[in-house]
């Protein structure tokens, strides 16, 4: 994996987290226990810092960045879908962000929010928790259900398990 210090700032990655060898982790980044960071993900803590809680999936192709002097903060048990672009947001616990979502600067996403494929969270938008959002820009379409919560927690468990399985079973063959 490509892990870089930058101007004295070194990533702090929990030993039970899995970071794919093609992911790039740079500078002031903290990655918690049982996280999964997929192939091609870029987590860039050069200007600012990035803090990722426990049991977070940063799926393939995600880009995370914080501007100078700021911190991108992601809680625990969060899913960041393939290709999501997260730019200096605050994301609370149990949030599910789907494929290709873009968050603008200083977006704040409350607990249990679900943001659907390809959605845009505008800069400085506060996303109220326990709702499902779709569109560009996002609009709340309904309250989350017990099924939505179960789907989020199920995905979190799958990726936390996958992180452990990758440590034990991933072997490069060429």
Contact map, one row per residue, 1 for C-alpha under 8 A:
111000000000000000111111000000000000000000000000000000000000000000000000000000000000000000000000000000000000000000000000000000000000000000000000000000000000000000000000000000
111100000000000000001111100000000000000000000000000000000000000000000000000000000000000000000000000000000000000000000000000000000000000000000000000000000000000000000000000000
111110000010000000000001110000000000000000000000000000000000000000000000000000000000000000000000000000000000000000000000000000000000000000000000000000000000000000000000000000
011111000110000000000001111000000000000000000000000000000000000000000000000000000000000000000000000000000000000000000000000000000000000000000000000000000000000000000000000000
001111111110000000000000011100000000000000000000000000000000000000000000000000000000000000000000000000000000000000000000000000000000000000000000000000000000000000000000000000
000111111100000000000000011100000000000000000100000000000000000000000000000000000000000000000000000000000000000000000000000000000000000000000000000000000000000000000000000000
000011111000000000000000001000000000000000000000000000000000000000000000000000000000000000000000000000000000000000000000000000000000000000000000000000000000000000000000000000
000011111100000000000000001000000000000000000000000000000000000000000000000000000000000000000000000000000000000000000000000000000000000000000000000000000000000000000000000000
000011111110000000000000001100000000000000000100000000000000000000000000000000000000000000000000000000000000000000000000000000000000000000000000000000000000000000000000000000
000111011111000000000000011110000000000000000000000000000000000000000000000000000000000000000000000000000000000000000000000000000000000000000000000000000000000000000000000000
001110001111100000000000111111100000000000000000000000000000000000000000000000000000000000000000000000000000000000000000000000000000000000000000000000000000000000000000000000
000000000111110000000000000111100000000000000000000000000000000000000000000000000000000000000000000000000000000000000000000000000000000000000000000000000000000000000000000000
000000000011111010000000000011110000000000000000000000000000000000000000000000000000000000000000000000000000000000000000000000000000000000000000000000000000000000000000000000
000000000001111110000000000000111100000000000000000000000000000000000000000000000000000000000000000000000000000000000000000000000000000000000000000000000000000000000000000000
000000000000111111000000000000001000000000000000000000000000000000000000000000000000000000000000000000000000000000000000000000000000000000000000000000000000000000000000000000
000000000000011111000000000000001110000000000000000000000000000000000000000000000000000000000000000000000000000000000000000000000000000000000000000000000000000000110000000000
000000000000111111100000000000111111100000000000000000000000000000000000000000000000000000000000000000000000000000000000000000000000000000000000000000000000000000110000000000
000000000000001111110000000000000111100000000000000000000000000000000000000000000000000000000000000000000000000000000000000000000000000000000000000000000000000000110110000000
100000000000000011111010000000000001111000000000000000000000000000000000000000000000000000000000000000000000000000000000000000000000000000000000000000000000000000000000000000
100000000000000001111110000000000000111100000000000000000000000000000000000000000000000000000000000000000000000000000000000000000000000000000000000000000000000000000000000000
110000000000000000111111000000000000001000000000000000000000000000000000000000000000000000000000000000000000000000000000000000000000000000000000000000000000000000000000000000
110000000000000000011111000000000000001110000000000000000000000000000000000000000000000000000000000000000000000000000000000000000000000000000000000000000000000000000000000000
110000000000000000111111100000000000111111100000000000000000000000000000000000000000000000000000000000000000000000000000000000000000000000000000000000000000000000000000000000
111100000000000000001111110000000000000111110000000000000000000000000000000000000000000000000000000000000000000000000000000000000000000000000000000000000000000000000000000000
011100000010000000000011111010000000000001111000000000000000000000000000000000000000000000000000000000000000000000000000000000000000000000000000000000000000000000000000000000
001111000110000000000001111110000000000000111100000000000000000000000000000000000000000000000000000000000000000000000000000000000000000000000000000000000000000000000000000000
000111111110000000000000111110000000000000011100100000000000000000000000000000000000000000000000000000000000000000000000000000000000000000000000000000000000000000000000000000
000011001111000000000000011111000000000000011101110000000000000000000000000000000000000000000000000000000000000000000000000000000000000000000000000000000000000000000000000000
000000000111100000000000111111100000000000111000111100000000000000000000000000000000000000000000000000000000000000000000000000000000000000000000000000000000000000000000000000
000000000011100000000000000111110000000000000000011100000000000000000000000000000000000000000000000000000000000000000000000000000000000000000000000000000000000000000000000000
000000000011110010000000000011111010000000000000001111000000000000000000000000000000000000000000000000000000000000000000000000000000000000000000000000000000000000000000000000
000000000000110010000000000001111110000000000000000111110000000000000000000000000000000000000000000000000000000000000000000000000000000000000000000000000000000000000000000000
000000000000011110000000000000111110000000000000000011100000000000000000000000000000000000000000000000000000000000000000000000000000000000000000000000000000000000000000000000
000000000000010111000000000000011111000000000000000001110000000000000000000000000000000000000000000000000000000000000000000000000000000000000000000000000000000110110000000000
000000000000000111000000000000111111100000000000000001111100000000000000000000000000000000000000000000000000000000000000000000000000000000000000000000000000001100100000000000
000000000000000011100000000000000111110000000000000000111110000000000000000000000000000000000000000000000000000000000000000000000000000000000000000000000000001101100000000000
000000000000000011110010000000000011111010000000000000001111000000000000000000000000000000000000000000000000000000000000000000000000000000000000000000000000000000000000000000
000000000000000000110010000000000001111110000000000000001111100000000000000000000000000000000000000000000000000000000000000000000000000000000000000000000000000000000000000000
000000000000000000111110000000000000111110000000000000000011100000000000000000000000000000000000000000000000000000000000000000000000000000000000000000000000000000000000000000
000000000000000000010111000000000000011111000000000000000001110000000000000000000000000000000000000000000000000000000000000000000000000000000000000000000000000000000000000000
000000000000000000000111000000000000111111100000000000000111111000000000000000000000000000000000000000000000000000000000000000000000000000000000000000000000000000000000000000
000000000000000000000011100000000000000111110000000000000000111100000000000000000000000000000000000000000000000000000000000000000000000000000000000000000000000000000000000000
000000000000000000000011110010000000000011111000010000000000001110000000000000000000000000000000000000000000000000000000000000000000000000000000000000000000000000000000000000
000000000000000000000001111110000000000001111100010000000000001111000000000000000000000000000000000000000000000000000000000000000000000000000000000000000000000000000000000000
000000000000000000000000111110000000000000111111110000000000000011000000000000000000000000000000000000000000000000000000000000000000000000000000000000000000000000000000000000
000001001000000000000000011100000000000000011111100000000000000001000000000000000000000000000000000000000000000000000000000000000000000000000000000000000000000000000000000000
000000000000000000000000000000000000000000001111100000000000000001111100000000000000000000000000000000000000000000000000000000000000000000000000000000000000000000000000000000
000000000000000000000000000100000000000000001111110000000000000011111111000000000000000000000000000000000000000000000000000000000000000000000000000000000000000000000000000000
000000000000000000000000001110000000000000001111111000000000000011001111000000000000000000000000000000000000000000000000000000000000000000000000000000000000000000000000000000
000000000000000000000000000111000000000000111001111100000000000111000011110000000000000000000000000000000000000000000000000000000000000000000000000000000000000000000000000000
000000000000000000000000000011100000000000000000111110000000000000000011110000000000000000000000000000000000000000000000000000000000000000000000000000000000000000000000000000
000000000000000000000000000011110000000000000000011111010000000000000000111100000000000000000000000000000000000000000000000000000000000000000000000000000000000000000000000000
000000000000000000000000000000111000000000000000001111110000000000000000011110000000000000000000000000000000000000000000000000000000000000000000000000000000000000000000000000
000000000000000000000000000000111110000000000000000111110000000000000000001110000000000000000000000000000000000000000000000000000000000000000000000000000000000000000000000000
000000000000000000000000000000011111000000000000000011111000000000000000000111000000000000000000000000000000000000000000000000000000000000000000000000000001101100000000000000
000000000000000000000000000000010111000000000000000111111100000000000000001111110000000000000000000000000000000000000000000000000000000000000000000000000001001100000000000000
000000000000000000000000000000000011110000000000000000111110000000000000000011111000000000000000000000000000000000000000000000000000000000000000000000000001001100000000000000
000000000000000000000000000000000011110010000000000000011111010000000000000000111100000000000000000000000000000000000000000000000000000000000000000000000000000000000000000000
000000000000000000000000000000000001111010000000000000001111110000000000000000111110000000000000000000000000000000000000000000000000000000000000000000000000000000000000000000
000000000000000000000000000000000000111110000000000000000111110000000000000000001110000000000000000000000000000000000000000000000000000000000000000000000000000000000000000000
000000000000000000000000000000000000011111000000000000000011111000000000000000000111000000000000000000000000000000000000000000000000000000000000000000000000000000000000000000
000000000000000000000000000000000000000111000000000000000111111100000000000000011111110000000000000000000000000000000000000000000000000000000000000000000000000000000000000000
000000000000000000000000000000000000000011110000000000000000111110000000000000000011110000000000000000000000000000000000000000000000000000000000000000000000000000000000000000
000000000000000000000000000000000000000001110000010000000000011111000001000000000000111100000000000000000000000000000000000000000000000000000000000000000000000000000000000000
000000000000000000000000000000000000000000111001110000000000001111100001000000000000011100000000000000000000000000000000000000000000000000000000000000000000000000000000000000
000000000000000000000000000000000000000000011111110000000000000111110111000000000000001100000000000000000000000000000000000000000000000000000000000000000000000000000000000000
000000000000000000000000000000000000000000000011000000000000000011111110000000000000000100000000000000000000000000000000000000000000000000000000000000000000000000000000000000
000000000000000000000000000000000000000000000011000000000000000001111100000000000000000000000000000000000000000000000000000000000000000000000000000000000000000000000000000000
000000000000000000000000000000000000000000000011100000000000000000111110000000000000000000000000000000000000000000000000000000000000000000000000000000000000000000000000000000
000000000000000000000000000000000000000000000011100000000000000001111111000000000000000100000000000000000000000000000000000000000000000000000000000000000000000000000000000000
000000000000000000000000000000000000000000000001111000000000000001101111100000000000000100000000000000000000000000000000000000000000000000000000000000000000000000000000000000
000000000000000000000000000000000000000000000001111000000000000111000111110000000000001111000000000000000000000000000000000000000000000000000000000000000000000000000000000000
000000000000000000000000000000000000000000000000011100000000000000000011111000000000000111110000000000000000000000000000000000000000000000000000000000000000000000000000000000
000000000000000000000000000000000000000000000000011110000000000000000001111101000000000011111000000000000000000000000000000000000000000000000000000000000000000000000000000000
000000000000000000000000000000000000000000000000000111010000000000000000111111000000000000111100000000000000000000000000000000000000000000000000000000000000000000000000000000
000000000000000000000000000000000000000000000000000111110000000000000000011111000000000000011100000000000000000000000000000000000000000000000000000000000000000000000000000000
000000000000000000000000000000000000000000000000000011111000000000000000001111100000000000001110000000000000000000000000000000000000000000000000000000001001000000000000000000
000000000000000000000000000000000000000000000000000000111000000000000000011111110000000000001111100000000000000000000000000000000000000000000000000000010001000000000000000000
000000000000000000000000000000000000000000000000000000011110000000000000000011111000000000000111110000000000000000000000000000000000000000000000000000010011000000000000000000
000000000000000000000000000000000000000000000000000000011110010000000000000001111101000000000001111000000000000000000000000000000000000000000000000000000000000000000000000000
000000000000000000000000000000000000000000000000000000001111010000000000000000111111000000000001111110000000000000000000000000000000000000000000000000000000000000000000000000
000000000000000000000000000000000000000000000000000000000111110000000000000000011111000000000000011100000000000000000000000000000000000000000000000000000000000000000000000000
000000000000000000000000000000000000000000000000000000000011111000000000000000001111100000000000001110000000000000000000000000000000000000000000000000000000000000000000000000
000000000000000000000000000000000000000000000000000000000000111000000000000000011111110000000000111111000000000000000000000000000000000000000000000000000000000000000000000000
000000000000000000000000000000000000000000000000000000000000011100000000000000000011111000000000000111100000000000000000000000000000000000000000000000000000000000000000000000
000000000000000000000000000000000000000000000000000000000000011110000000000000000001111110000000000001110000000000000000000000000000000000000000000000000000000000000000000000
000000000000000000000000000000000000000000000000000000000000000111000001000000000000111110000000000001111100000000000000000000000000000000000000000000000000000000000000000000
000000000000000000000000000000000000000000000000000000000000000111100111100000000000011111000000000000011110000000000000000000000000000000000000000000000000000000000000000000
000000000000000000000000000000000000000000000000000000000000000000000001110000000000011111100000000000111111100000000000000000000000000000000000000000000000000000000000000000
000000000000000000000000000000000000000000000000000000000000000000000001110000000000000111110000000000000111100000000000000000000000000000000000000000000000000000000000000000
000000000000000000000000000000000000000000000000000000000000000000000000111000000000000011111010000000000001111000000000000000000000000000000000000000000000000000000000000000
000000000000000000000000000000000000000000000000000000000000000000000000111100000000000001111110000000000000111100000000000000000000000000000000000000000000000000000000000000
000000000000000000000000000000000000000000000000000000000000000000000000011111000000000000111110000000000000011100000000000000000000000000000000000000000000000000000000000000
000000000000000000000000000000000000000000000000000000000000000000000000001111100000000000011111000000000000001110000000000000000000000000000000000000011000000000000000000000
000000000000000000000000000000000000000000000000000000000000000000000000000011100000000000111111100000000000111111000000000000000000000000000000000000010000000000000000000000
000000000000000000000000000000000000000000000000000000000000000000000000000001111000000000000111110000000000000111100000000000000000000000000000000000010000000000000000000000
000000000000000000000000000000000000000000000000000000000000000000000000000001111001000000000011111010000000000001111000000000000000000000000000000000000000000000000000000000
000000000000000000000000000000000000000000000000000000000000000000000000000000111101000000000001111110000000000001111100000000000000000000000000000000000000000000000000000000
000000000000000000000000000000000000000000000000000000000000000000000000000000011111000000000000111110000000000000011100000000000000000000000000000000000000000000000000000000
000000000000000000000000000000000000000000000000000000000000000000000000000000001111100000000000011111000000000000001110000000000000000000000000000000000000000000000000000000
000000000000000000000000000000000000000000000000000000000000000000000000000000001011100000000000111111100000000000111111100000000000000000000000000000000000000000000000000000
000000000000000000000000000000000000000000000000000000000000000000000000000000000001111000000000000111110000000000000111100000000000000000000000000000000000000000000000000000
000000000000000000000000000000000000000000000000000000000000000000000000000000000000111010000000000011111010000000000001111000000000000000000000000000000000000000000000000000
000000000000000000000000000000000000000000000000000000000000000000000000000000000000011110000000000001111110000000000001111110000000000000000000000000000000000000000000000000
000000000000000000000000000000000000000000000000000000000000000000000000000000000000001110000000000000111110000000000000011100000000000000000000000000000000000000000000000000
000000000000000000000000000000000000000000000000000000000000000000000000000000000000001111000000000000011111000000000000001110000000000000000000000000000000000000000000000000
000000000000000000000000000000000000000000000000000000000000000000000000000000000000000111000000000000111111100000000000111111100000000000000000000000000000000000000000000000
000000000000000000000000000000000000000000000000000000000000000000000000000000000000000011100000000000000111110000000000000111100000000000000000000000000000000000000000000000
000000000000000000000000000000000000000000000000000000000000000000000000000000000000000011110010000000000011111010000000000001111000000000000000000000000000000000000000000000
000000000000000000000000000000000000000000000000000000000000000000000000000000000000000000111010000000000001111110000000000001111100000000000000000000000000000000000000000000
000000000000000000000000000000000000000000000000000000000000000000000000000000000000000000111110000000000000111110000000000000011100000000000000000000000000000000000000000000
000000000000000000000000000000000000000000000000000000000000000000000000000000000000000000011111000000000000011111000000000000001110000000000001000010000000000000000000000000
000000000000000000000000000000000000000000000000000000000000000000000000000000000000000000000111000000000000111111100000000000111111100000000001000000000000000000000000000000
000000000000000000000000000000000000000000000000000000000000000000000000000000000000000000000011110000000000000111110000000000000111100000000001000000000000000000000000000000
000000000000000000000000000000000000000000000000000000000000000000000000000000000000000000000001110010000000000011111010000000000001110000000000000000000000000000000000000000
000000000000000000000000000000000000000000000000000000000000000000000000000000000000000000000000111010000000000001111110000000000001111000000000000000000000000000000000000000
000000000000000000000000000000000000000000000000000000000000000000000000000000000000000000000000111110000000000000111110000000000000010000000000000000000000000000000000000000
000000000000000000000000000000000000000000000000000000000000000000000000000000000000000000000000011111000000000000011111000000000000001100000000000000000000000000000000000000
000000000000000000000000000000000000000000000000000000000000000000000000000000000000000000000000000111000000000000111111100000000000111111000000000000000000000000000000000000
000000000000000000000000000000000000000000000000000000000000000000000000000000000000000000000000000011110000000000000111110000000000001111000000000000000000000000000000000000
000000000000000000000000000000000000000000000000000000000000000000000000000000000000000000000000000011110010000000000011111010000000000111000000000000000000000000000000000000
000000000000000000000000000000000000000000000000000000000000000000000000000000000000000000000000000000111010000000000001111110000000000011000000000000000000000000000000000000
000000000000000000000000000000000000000000000000000000000000000000000000000000000000000000000000000000111110000000000000111110000000000000000000000000000000000000000000000000
000000000000000000000000000000000000000000000000000000000000000000000000000000000000000000000000000000011111000000000000011111000000000000000000000000000000000000000000000000
000000000000000000000000000000000000000000000000000000000000000000000000000000000000000000000000000000010111000000000000111111100000000000000000000000000000000000000000000000
000000000000000000000000000000000000000000000000000000000000000000000000000000000000000000000000000000000011110000000000000111110000000000000000000000000000000000000000000000
000000000000000000000000000000000000000000000000000000000000000000000000000000000000000000000000000000000011110010000000000011111000000000000000000000000000000000000000000000
000000000000000000000000000000000000000000000000000000000000000000000000000000000000000000000000000000000000111010000000000001111110000000000000000000000000000000000000000000
000000000000000000000000000000000000000000000000000000000000000000000000000000000000000000000000000000000000111110000000000000111110000000000000000000000000000000000000000000
000000000000000000000000000000000000000000000000000000000000000000000000000000000000000000000000000000000000011111000000000000011111000000000011000000000000000000000000000000
000000000000000000000000000000000000000000000000000000000000000000000000000000000000000000000000000000000000000111000000000000011111100000011111000000000000000000000000000000
000000000000000000000000000000000000000000000000000000000000000000000000000000000000000000000000000000000000000011110000000000000111110000011111000000000000000000000000000000
000000000000000000000000000000000000000000000000000000000000000000000000000000000000000000000000000000000000000011110010000000000011111001111100000000000000000000000000000000
000000000000000000000000000000000000000000000000000000000000000000000000000000000000000000000000000000000000000000111010000000000001111111111000000000000000000000000000000000
000000000000000000000000000000000000000000000000000000000000000000000000000000000000000000000000000000000000000000010111000000000000111111100000000000000000000000000000000000
000000000000000000000000000000000000000000000000000000000000000000000000000000000000000000000000000000000000000000000111100000000000011111100000000000000000000000000000000000
000000000000000000000000000000000000000000000000000000000000000000000000000000000000000000000000000000000000000000000011110000000000011111100000000000000000000000000000000000
000000000000000000000000000000000000000000000000000000000000000000000000000000000000000000000000000000000000000000000011110000000000111111110000000000000000000000000000000000
000000000000000000000000000000000000000000000000000000000000000000000000000000000000000000000000000000000000000000000000000000000000111111111000000000000000000000000000000000
000000000000000000000000000000000000000000000000000000000000000000000000000000000000000000000000000000000000000000000000000000000011110001111110000000000000000000000000000000
000000000000000000000000000000000000000000000000000000000000000000000000000000000000000000000000000000000000000000000000000000000011110000111110000000000000000000000000000000
000000000000000000000000000000000000000000000000000000000000000000000000000000000000000000000000000000000000000000000000000000000011100000011111000000000000000000000000000000
000000000000000000000000000000000000000000000000000000000000000000000000000000000000000000000000000000000000000000000000000000000111000000011111100000000000000000000000000000
000000000000000000000000000000000000000000000000000000000000000000000000000000000000000000000000000000000000000111000000000000000111000000000111111110000000000000000000000000
000000000000000000000000000000000000000000000000000000000000000000000000000000000000000000000000000000000000000000000000000000000000000000000011111110000000000000000000000000
000000000000000000000000000000000000000000000000000000000000000000000000000000000000000000000000000000000000000000000000000000000000000000000001111111000000000000000000000000
000000000000000000000000000000000000000000000000000000000000000000000000000000000000000000000000000000000000000000000000000000000000000000000001111111100000000000000000000000
000000000000000000000000000000000000000000000000000000000000000000000000000000000000000000000000000000000000000000000000000000000000000000000001111111110000000000000000000000
000000000000000000000000000000000000000000000000000000000000000000000000000000000000000000000000000000000000000100000000000000000000000000000001111111111000000000000000000000
000000000000000000000000000000000000000000000000000000000000000000000000000000000000000000000000000000000000000000000000000000000000000000000000011111111100000000000000000000
000000000000000000000000000000000000000000000000000000000000000000000000000000000000000000000000000000000000000000000000000000000000000000000000001111111110000000000000000000
000000000000000000000000000000000000000000000000000000000000000000000000000001100000000000000111000000000000000000000000000000000000000000000000000111111111000000000000000000
000000000000000000000000000000000000000000000000000000000000000000000000000010000000000000000100000000000000000000000000000000000000000000000000000011111111100000000000000000
000000000000000000000000000000000000000000000000000000000000000000000000000000000000000000000000000000000000000000000000000000000000000000000000000001111111110000000000000000
000000000000000000000000000000000000000000000000000000000000000000000000000000100000000000000000000000000000000000000000000000000000000000000000000000111111111000000000000000
000000000000000000000000000000000000000000000000000000111000000000000000000011100000000000000000000000000000000000000000000000000000000000000000000000011111111100000000000000
000000000000000000000000000000000000000000000000000000100000000000000000000000000000000000000000000000000000000000000000000000000000000000000000000000001111111110000000000000
000000000000000000000000000000000000000000000000000000000000000000000000000000000000000000000000000000000000000000000000000000000000000000000000000000000111111111000000000000
000000000000000000000000000000000011000000000000000000111000000000000000000000000000000000000000000000000000000000000000000000000000000000000000000000000011111111100000000000
000000000000000000000000000000000111000000000000000000111000000000000000000000000000000000000000000000000000000000000000000000000000000000000000000000000001111111110000000000
000000000000000000000000000000000100000000000000000000000000000000000000000000000000000000000000000000000000000000000000000000000000000000000000000000000000111111111000000000
000000000000000000000000000000000001000000000000000000000000000000000000000000000000000000000000000000000000000000000000000000000000000000000000000000000000011111111100000000
000000000000000111000000000000000111000000000000000000000000000000000000000000000000000000000000000000000000000000000000000000000000000000000000000000000000001111111110000000
000000000000000111000000000000000100000000000000000000000000000000000000000000000000000000000000000000000000000000000000000000000000000000000000000000000000000111111111000000
000000000000000000000000000000000000000000000000000000000000000000000000000000000000000000000000000000000000000000000000000000000000000000000000000000000000000011111111110000
000000000000000001000000000000000000000000000000000000000000000000000000000000000000000000000000000000000000000000000000000000000000000000000000000000000000000001111111110000
000000000000000001000000000000000000000000000000000000000000000000000000000000000000000000000000000000000000000000000000000000000000000000000000000000000000000000111111110000
000000000000000000000000000000000000000000000000000000000000000000000000000000000000000000000000000000000000000000000000000000000000000000000000000000000000000000011111110000
000000000000000000000000000000000000000000000000000000000000000000000000000000000000000000000000000000000000000000000000000000000000000000000000000000000000000000001111111000
000000000000000000000000000000000000000000000000000000000000000000000000000000000000000000000000000000000000000000000000000000000000000000000000000000000000000000001111111100
000000000000000000000000000000000000000000000000000000000000000000000000000000000000000000000000000000000000000000000000000000000000000000000000000000000000000000000000111110
000000000000000000000000000000000000000000000000000000000000000000000000000000000000000000000000000000000000000000000000000000000000000000000000000000000000000000000000011111
000000000000000000000000000000000000000000000000000000000000000000000000000000000000000000000000000000000000000000000000000000000000000000000000000000000000000000000000001111
000000000000000000000000000000000000000000000000000000000000000000000000000000000000000000000000000000000000000000000000000000000000000000000000000000000000000000000000000111
